[in-house]
Amino acid sequence: MTTPAPRIAATADLDAWVRHVVGIHFHPTSGAPFWIERAKELGLDARAAIQGYDDLQKLGFFPMDALRTRNVLDFLPADVAKDRSRLRVDETGGTTGAPARIAVRDFYEPVNVFMTWYLNEVVGFPRGGNWLFIGPTGPHAVAESIKQMARTAGGMCYFIDLDPRFIKVLYQQQDMKTVGLYMKHIRSQAYGILETQQIDVLASTPILLQALAPELKERKFQFSGVMYGGTQLSPDLYRLLRTEYFPTAVHTAVYGNTLMGGALLGPLQADDSNIVYYPIEPLVKFDVVDPKQPERRVEVGETGQICVTVLSEERFLPRVLERDQAERWPVLPVLGWEGVANVRPLAKMPGGATEGVY
């Protein structure tokens, strides 16, 4: 490793960064309307009461329904909200209900800088090639992130759009005939690009890559890099794709969503098949909590529900209980913070949620 990790916050001290972020979002005149109202509802002087990360529990768990019903500008500090010509609106896939929406201006700038450093220095991901991304585009943040990664690596990115909400409806209705037709449509688009363009990096969800891999191998397509997105990357599937289908490629993965951005796959360790993801602290911090008592963090190595806190000058989402479970994992020395291992859906997901192909 030749280049140190880029600094992505004004201070490396987590508690100091929390105070800085809280000071922005709860400012009585220039803060975010949602958080100003929330503090009044709780009878809390947040800027005085929250002096560190552990004090965020005073705000309770973040109510996700607010992102489904409130104006997206309500969650932005005033100086960001007024800069509408630079804002875009990202939406979740709606796996656990109606899509949540959030406005974005600069949130991904430090995220992309850190991801670029990590891919170059830790993963050794290929540079200079063209990418093909098969997955959600439109209002979904992942496509913008992939485009930025491809550009930063010196290549173009081709896109094939996949609508996760439509897939969810088909699975809920058990309409597997239409699922098959939709997947045939996706495959035909993929080969339309692969057969006519130079593609070096293939990026998609693990489930889609698993479906495409046998034919890609049979038709002798090869890639210098493969990137996985989403949550359903099991150790067995990762081993199969690396060794059987894409043995000459550099492999990596990102676990994330519209609200938190992406967490990075840790380097595989000898004789250890665990799939471990690390957030980009202090912008995003993971806790692993007891699903029955989410106020309690589990111990390192134990299984629990993922709880995400987003801490940026633009976006403040404290203690979001995710739909996933994982093991709490020890610190990765090159980063200096903990991760989560073997991410998969909770045994009982809210609202009968359907993962589909994403």
N, C-alpha and C positions, 0 to 999 in steps of 0.2 A: 504494500500500500504506500503510495507516494504522496497523496494529498489528504490532509486531515479533514474530518467531517465539517461541513459548513455550519456556521452558527445560524440558527433560524429564529432566535428570539433575542431580545435586548439583554436578557440575563439568563444564565444557566441555572439559577436557583429557582426551583419550581414554586416555592411559596411566594417569592418576590414577583414571579411572572403572574401568578394568580391574582395578587393584589393589583398589579398593573392592569390586567384585563378587566377585573371587577370594577376598578376605578373608571374605566372607559364606558362600560355598558350600563353602569348604574348612575352615571353622572346625571344630576337632576335636570339639566337643560340640554345637554348634548349626547346623552346616552340613548339606549335603545328603548322605544316605548314599551315593548313587552316587559323588559326587566325593570323599568321604573314602576310600572303597574304592579308587577309581581312583588316587588319589595314592599309596596304599600299594603297589598293583600296580606303579606306575612307580618306586617308591623315591624319590619327589619330595616335598620340602617346598614345596608350590605357593605358599604365601603369601610365602615368601622368594624362590623361584626366578622367579616371574612378576611382573616389575616394570613391564611395559608390554604393548602389543598384540602386538608381534612375538614376545614370549616365549610366547604361547599355543601356538606350534608345539611346545613341549616336551610338550604333552598329546596330540599326534597329532591325527588327524581324528576327529570325533565318530562313535562306532559307532551308526548308526541302529537296528540290530537291538535295542539296549537298550530303546528306546522301544516296541518291539513285544512285549517279553517281561517287562520289569521292572514292579514295582508303581509306579504313577504318583507315589506319595508319596516314592519314593526320590530323586526329582530336585528336591525342594523343601527349602529350609531349614526347620529344625524349627518356627520360629514360624509359618510359612505352612502347613506340613503339618498342624499341630494344629488349624487353623482350618477344619475340614471343612465346617461349615455354610455357608461362603462359597465353597467350591470347586466348580468344574464341570470335567468332563472333555471335552476336545476330541480329535477323531480326524482323521487325514489321510484322503484319499480312497482310499489304497491303490494308487496308480498303479504304484508300483515293488515291490509285494509286499503282505504283510499290513499293515493299518493300524497306524500309530504313534499312541500316546496320550500326552497331556500334561495335567496338571491346571493350572487357572487360578484365580487369585484377583484380583490387581490389575494384572496385566501390561498389559491393554489400556487402563487409565485414561490414562496419558500418551500412548499411541498415539492414542487417540481425540481427546484435546485437540489434539495436533499436526495430525491429519488435518482437524479442524474448522477450525483456523487456515488450513491450506493451501487447503482448498476455498473458504473465504471470501475470503482475501486474495490468493491467487495464481491460482486457477482462476476465481473469480467464479461458483461453482456456485449454482444457484437455491435459494432458501430458502422455507419456508412451504408447500410442496406435499407431496402424498402420493406415496409410492414403491411400485413393484411390483418385487419381486425374484424372479427365476426362477433357481433354482440349488439347491445342496446346503443343507439345513437340518439337523435332527437333531443329530448329534454334531459337525458341522462348524462351525468358528469363524466362517466368512465370514458366516453369517446373523446372528449376534450383532453383528458389526461393522456390517453394513448397517442393522440395526435401530437401533443407537446413532447412526449418522450421520443417519438419517431423523429421529429424535427431536430430536437436537441442532439440526437444520435447521428444526425446527418442524412436522414432518409425521408422519403415520402411515405404517406400512409393511405392505403386503400381501405374502404369501409363497406361492409355488408350489414345492413340494419336488421336487428332482431327485436321484435316487440315482446318483452317479457310479460306484459299485462294480457296480451292476447293468448299467449301460451298458458298463462295461469287460468284463464277462463276455460280453455279447451280441456285442461286437466281436471278442473272442477266438474265439468260436464261429462268427463270420461269419454271425450270425443277423440279417441286415438286415431281414427281414420284421418281426421283433419290435421292432427299433430303430425302424422306421417307425411301428408301432402305439404305441410308447411316446411318440414325438414327437407323434403325433396327440393322445394323452392330455394331454401338456403344453400343446399349443396350445389345446385346448378349455378347459382351466382358465384359461389366460391371457385368452382372450376372454370367459370368464364374468365375469372381474373388469373388464376394460377396457370392456365394454359396459354395465356397471351402476354403476361407481364412477369417481370423479374421480382419475385418475392423472397426475401431473405429471413424475415421474422414473422412467425404466425402467432397471433394473439387471439384468445377466445376463452370460453369457460371450460373447465375440465370435462363436463358432461358432453359438450359439443365436440371437443377434441377427441374424446373417447369414441364418439360416433363416427367421426371423420377419419380417424387414424388408420384403420385397416385398408380402406381404399387409397388413402394417400401413400401408404407403404407399397401397395400393389402397383400403383402407377408411378412409383419411384420418385415421388416428390421429396426433396430434402430441404432442410432449413438450417440456418446457422444459429437461430435463436427461437425459443418457444416460450411464450408468456401466458400464464393462466390467471384468470380473474374470477371473482366470486368466492364461494366458501366450500364447495364440495370437492376438495382435493384431498383424497384419502392417501395414506402412505402407500397402499397397494397400487392404486391407480397411478400415482406419481412414479413409482418404480417401473410399472409396465410401460408408461409412455416414454420414460427416459431410456429404458434399456431395449425394449422390443420395437418401438415405432420410430422414435426420433433419437437414435443413439449418437449422432454426430453433432447435435445441437447443444447450446448452452440453455439450461432451463431455469426459469424463475417464476415467481407468482406474487400476486398482490391480493390481499384480503381487504375489502373495504366496501364503502357505500357512499351515496351522495352526501351524507351529512359529515362523515369524518374524513373523506378522502381515502387514502390507501395505507395499509400496513405492509411491511416488507418481509418476504420470506427469508428466514435465516439460513446461513450456509449449512448444508447437510454435514453431520458429524459421522465419523467412522462408527460403524455398528449401531447407528441410531437412526431409525426411519421416521422419527416424529417430524411432523410438518409444523414448524414454529414461525409465527409472524410477530414482528416488532413494530409498534406504532412509531410515529415521528414525534418524539417528545421535544419540547413541552406543548407543541400545538395540539397534540392528541395524546391522551393517556388512557391506558386500559386498567381496569380492575376486574378481578374474577371474584364473583360474589355468590353466596348461598342463594339459590333461587327461592327458597322458602323464607329466608331472612336476608334480603338483599342489602341490609345495612352492614352485614358481616362479610369481610373479605375471607376467602379461603386461603389455606396455606400453600406455599410453593409445592407443586406436584399434584395438588388436589383439583378436582373437577368442579366447575361452577358456571354461572351465567356471566357472559361478558357485559361489562358496564363501561361505556365510553364517555369520556369528557373531552369536549373540544374547547380549546383555550386560545383564541386568537383575538387580535384587536378588532377584527371584523365580525367574528362569529363566536358566540358563547353558548355552548350547549352542555350544561353540566349534568353528569350522571344519567346518561341515556341507557336504559336497559335494553340490550340487543336481543334479537331472536335466537342467538347462538349460544352454545356452550363450548367450553374448552378447558384445558388444564392450564393453571398458572405456571409459568415457566421461568427459570432463572435468568439472570442478567446476561446479555450478550456483550462480552467485553469491548468489542469494537464500537458499540453504541453506548453502553453504560446504563441500560435499563432493561426491565423485564419484558417478556413476551407472553403470547398465548399459543398453546399447542393443540393441533388436531381439531380445528374449528368444525363444528357440525351443528345442525339445528337442534334446538331444545327438544326433548322427548315429546313435550306437548307444546306446540306452537300456538300462539294466540289466534283466535278466529278461524281455526282450521286452515292456516296458511299453506300455500302450495309453492314449493320451490321450482318445479318445472325444469327447464334446461338452464336456469340461471340460479 
